[in-house]
Amino acid sequence: MNVDLDGEIKISIGTLKIISKHVAKGFRNAWKYISKYVKKVRNKMGFRIIKVGRIKNTGSKEKGRWGILYSTTRKGKRIYRSIEFHPPEHGHGYHIQCNKYSKHNGKWIRGHVVWRKTIGKGE
């Protein structure tokens, strides 16, 4: 690593490789710790997060809605739900919506709306 008279720091490619190696090793070690902790917490929680991101019905041509797909057990059966953020549509404004999902032959099928909470007016 060199410092110019202007105060600019110049780092060689070799130094960058060494730094990135140590950073990656640190992330791997941190991830091992985090994943162990998450597994312990997950076993104590009553639900399991399946997907975070765009949630959509299998075979749907739309991009999907941003949200979380999770599962829980009720009366010994596993049930699937999603909590999604929806823009203004169908006569109501911005809202958070909980949908029922089922898994059939490895595909996610969206069921009906469980609840909807409007958080802002539409245009």
N, C-alpha and C positions, 0 to 999 in steps of 0.2 A: 504494500500500500504506500503510495506517494502522495505528498501534499504540495501543490503548486504555490507560487508566491501569491497568487490571487486567492488562495484558500480553498481551491478546488481539490477534491479528493479523487485520486485515480486508483482503481483497483484492477489488478491483473486478472486474467481469465483463470489462472491457477488458483488464485485466492478465492474467487467466486465459487469455483468447484468445491474447495474445502469448506467454505461457509455453507453452501447448499447441502453438502453431505451431512454436516453437523445439525443443520436445521431439520432436515428430513428425518434424521435419527431421533431428534427431540420430539418431532410430531408422532413418529411411530411409538415411542415410549409413552407419550402423553395419551395417544389413542388407545393403547393397551389398558392403561389405567381407567380412562373414561369408559371404555366398553365393559370392563369388569364392574364398574360402579353402576352403569346403566342396567346390566343384567341383574344385579342384586335388587335394584329399585324396581325393575320391571316385574320381578317375581312377587314383589309385595303389592304392586298396583293391581287394580282390577281390570286393566285394559292393556291392549297391545297396539302400538302404532304400526300401521302397515305401509302407508305412503304419505309423504308430504310433498305437495306440488300441485300440478294440474290434475284434477280428478274428473274422469268422464266415464260414461257408459261404454262398454266394449262395442265396437262397430259404429260408434257415433262419429259423424264427420266434423263436429265442432271441436274446438281446441280443448274444451273442458274449463272448469272453474278452479281457481286457486283454493286449496283447502287441505284438510287432513282426513285420511281414511283410517279408521281404527276399528278394533274388534273388542268385544267384551263378552262375558258369559251371563246368561239370565236363565234361571231355572235349569241349569246344567247344559244349556244349548249355547253355542257360539253365535253371536249376532254381530253384524257389520253395520257401521254407520259412518257418515262423513259429515264434517262441518265445513261448509264452503262459503266463500265470499262471492256474492252476485251483484253485477251492475244493475242499473234501472232496466226493468223489462216487465212485460205483461201487466202494466198499470201500477206497479209499485216501485219505490226507489231502491237505493242501495240497501242491501240486506244480507244478513248472515242466515244461512239455511242449513238445517240438519236433514240429511236424506238417509233412507234405508237402502242397504245394498245386500245382494246375495251373490254367492259364487257358484256358478253352474258350469261344469266341464272346464274349469280353469279360467272362466271369463267372468268379469264383474258386470252384474246386471243391476241397474238403478231401479229402486222401488219407488215408493211414494215419499212425499215430504212429511217429516215428523214434526218439525216446527220451523218457524221463520220469524226473525226479529229485524224489523226495519231500522236502519241506523242513519238514513239520510233521504232527502227528497230527490226524486228523479227530475230530469229536464222536461 
